[in-house]
Amino acid sequence: MKATASLLVLCLCFVSIAGGCRKTGSSTATLSGKVLFKGEPLPSGLVTFHPKGEGGPISTGITEDGSYRVAIPFSGEASVTVVTAAPGTPDKGIGKNPGADPAQFEKAQKEMLEKMKNMPPEMQKFYKNPGGGAGKYVEIPKKYADPKSTPLTVTISGGSQVEDIKLEN
């Protein structure tokens, strides 16, 4: 019993030290908001944040009322892509839209499934259905699907941020 208690204390110390081993200047932010197309909520789709510095992209689904919420483990500038699903396409078309990189989508999807294991249920709803809500399909301009052509950017500064994503023609 004494050995088990000592091992537990040692593990807790390691976890508390390892938790502080984050790159200087980096922080975790929780971004939330609405995705709007021509001023109206986009009822389904996927939003991806692509850091301009180090780190990989982070994706989340769009719910039927156009909202999204995601934890971002980096700070700084990021480009934002949005894809919607064409009806009758495999995987609802997410990650298969022209301009989207399917390999990048598959990698991000696997990472999100792993991260979901420790998320509270209210956060999991944004990730379980990467196509987003059950809302109708809305076609958006292809420029929003490609990190190289999207005009959308956000500055991630840590903490809780509300960032509405506004798409136009």
C-alpha positions as CSV (number, residue, x, y, z in Angstrom):
1,M,0.0,0.0,0.0
2,K,2.8,2.4,0.9
3,A,4.5,1.6,-2.5
4,T,1.3,2.3,-4.3
5,A,0.8,5.6,-2.6
6,S,4.4,6.6,-3.4
7,L,4.0,5.7,-7.0
8,L,0.8,7.7,-7.1
9,V,2.5,10.8,-5.7
10,L,5.4,10.3,-8.1
11,C,3.0,10.1,-11.1
12,L,1.1,13.3,-9.9
13,C,4.4,15.2,-9.7
14,F,5.3,14.1,-13.2
15,V,2.0,15.1,-14.6
16,S,2.1,18.6,-12.9
17,I,5.7,19.2,-14.2
18,A,4.9,17.8,-17.7
19,G,1.8,20.1,-17.9
20,G,4.1,23.1,-17.7
21,C,6.3,21.9,-20.6
22,R,4.5,23.9,-23.1
23,K,6.3,26.1,-25.7
24,T,6.7,29.7,-24.4
25,G,4.0,32.0,-25.8
26,S,1.7,29.1,-26.6
27,S,-1.7,28.9,-25.0
28,T,-5.0,27.0,-25.3
29,A,-7.9,29.0,-26.6
30,T,-11.6,28.0,-26.8
31,L,-13.1,29.6,-29.9
32,S,-16.8,29.7,-30.5
33,G,-19.2,31.6,-32.7
34,K,-21.4,31.4,-35.7
35,V,-20.6,30.6,-39.3
36,L,-22.6,32.9,-41.5
37,F,-23.0,32.8,-45.3
38,K,-24.5,35.9,-46.8
39,G,-25.6,36.9,-43.2
40,E,-27.4,33.7,-42.5
41,P,-26.3,30.8,-40.3
42,L,-24.6,28.0,-42.3
43,P,-26.5,24.9,-41.1
44,S,-23.8,22.2,-41.7
45,G,-20.1,21.8,-42.5
46,L,-16.7,21.8,-41.1
47,V,-14.5,24.7,-39.9
48,T,-10.7,24.1,-39.8
49,F,-8.1,26.5,-38.2
50,H,-4.7,26.3,-39.9
51,P,-1.9,27.9,-37.8
52,K,0.5,30.1,-39.8
53,G,3.3,29.0,-37.4
54,E,3.9,25.6,-35.8
55,G,1.2,23.0,-35.2
56,G,-1.3,21.1,-37.3
57,P,-4.9,22.1,-38.3
58,I,-7.8,21.8,-35.8
59,S,-11.3,21.1,-37.1
60,T,-14.8,21.1,-35.7
61,G,-18.3,20.6,-37.0
62,I,-20.9,23.3,-37.6
63,T,-24.2,22.7,-35.9
64,E,-27.6,23.3,-37.5
65,D,-27.9,26.8,-36.0
66,G,-24.6,27.7,-37.5
67,S,-22.5,27.6,-34.3
68,Y,-19.1,26.0,-33.7
69,R,-16.9,25.5,-30.7
70,V,-13.3,24.2,-30.6
71,A,-10.3,24.1,-28.3
72,I,-7.2,25.4,-30.1
73,P,-3.8,24.4,-28.6
74,F,-1.8,27.2,-30.3
75,S,-1.8,31.0,-30.4
76,G,-1.2,33.5,-33.2
77,E,-2.5,33.9,-36.7
78,A,-4.4,31.1,-38.4
79,S,-6.2,30.8,-41.7
80,V,-9.7,29.5,-41.6
81,T,-11.3,27.1,-44.1
82,V,-14.9,26.1,-44.3
83,V,-16.3,23.2,-46.3
84,T,-19.9,22.0,-46.7
85,A,-21.2,18.6,-47.7
86,A,-22.8,18.0,-51.1
87,P,-25.8,15.7,-50.8
88,G,-25.1,12.0,-51.8
89,T,-21.3,12.3,-51.7
90,P,-19.2,9.8,-49.7
91,D,-18.5,11.1,-46.2
92,K,-21.0,13.9,-46.9
93,G,-18.3,15.4,-49.2
94,I,-16.3,16.8,-46.3
95,G,-12.6,16.7,-47.1
96,K,-13.4,15.9,-50.7
97,N,-14.4,19.4,-51.9
98,P,-12.2,20.8,-54.6
99,G,-9.3,22.6,-53.0
100,A,-9.4,20.5,-49.8
101,D,-6.6,18.2,-49.0
102,P,-8.1,14.7,-48.3
103,A,-4.9,13.5,-46.5
104,Q,-4.9,16.5,-44.2
105,F,-8.6,16.0,-43.5
106,E,-8.1,12.3,-42.6
107,K,-5.2,13.2,-40.3
108,A,-7.2,15.9,-38.6
109,Q,-10.2,13.6,-38.2
110,K,-8.0,10.9,-36.5
111,E,-6.5,13.5,-34.1
112,M,-9.9,14.8,-33.2
113,L,-11.2,11.3,-32.4
114,E,-8.3,10.8,-30.1
115,K,-8.9,14.1,-28.3
116,M,-12.6,13.5,-28.0
117,K,-12.0,10.7,-25.4
118,N,-11.4,13.2,-22.6
119,M,-13.9,15.9,-23.7
120,P,-17.1,16.6,-21.9
121,P,-20.3,15.6,-23.8
122,E,-21.3,19.1,-24.6
123,M,-18.0,19.6,-26.5
124,Q,-18.2,16.1,-28.2
125,K,-21.3,17.1,-30.1
126,F,-19.2,19.4,-32.3
127,Y,-16.8,16.6,-33.2
128,K,-19.0,13.4,-33.4
129,N,-20.6,14.5,-36.7
130,P,-17.8,16.3,-38.6
131,G,-20.3,17.2,-41.3
132,G,-22.0,19.3,-38.7
133,G,-25.7,19.6,-38.1
134,A,-28.6,17.9,-39.9
135,G,-29.3,21.2,-41.7
136,K,-29.7,21.4,-45.4
137,Y,-26.7,21.6,-47.7
138,V,-25.6,25.1,-48.7
139,E,-23.1,25.4,-51.5
140,I,-20.4,28.0,-50.7
141,P,-17.6,29.3,-52.9
142,K,-14.7,26.9,-53.3
143,K,-12.1,29.5,-52.2
144,Y,-13.2,28.9,-48.5
145,A,-12.1,25.2,-48.8
146,D,-8.4,25.8,-49.5
147,P,-6.0,27.2,-46.8
148,K,-4.0,28.9,-49.7
149,S,-7.0,30.8,-51.1
150,T,-9.3,31.4,-48.2
151,P,-9.5,35.1,-47.2
152,L,-10.5,34.1,-43.7
153,T,-8.1,34.6,-40.8
154,V,-8.3,34.8,-37.1
155,T,-5.8,35.8,-34.4
156,I,-5.9,33.3,-31.5
157,S,-4.8,34.8,-28.2
158,G,-5.8,32.3,-25.6
159,G,-8.7,32.0,-23.2
160,S,-12.3,32.1,-24.4
161,Q,-12.8,33.9,-27.7
162,V,-16.0,34.5,-29.8
163,E,-15.2,34.7,-33.5
164,D,-18.0,34.8,-36.0
165,I,-16.9,33.5,-39.4
166,K,-18.5,35.5,-42.2
167,L,-18.6,34.1,-45.8
168,E,-19.7,36.0,-48.8
169,N,-19.8,35.3,-52.5
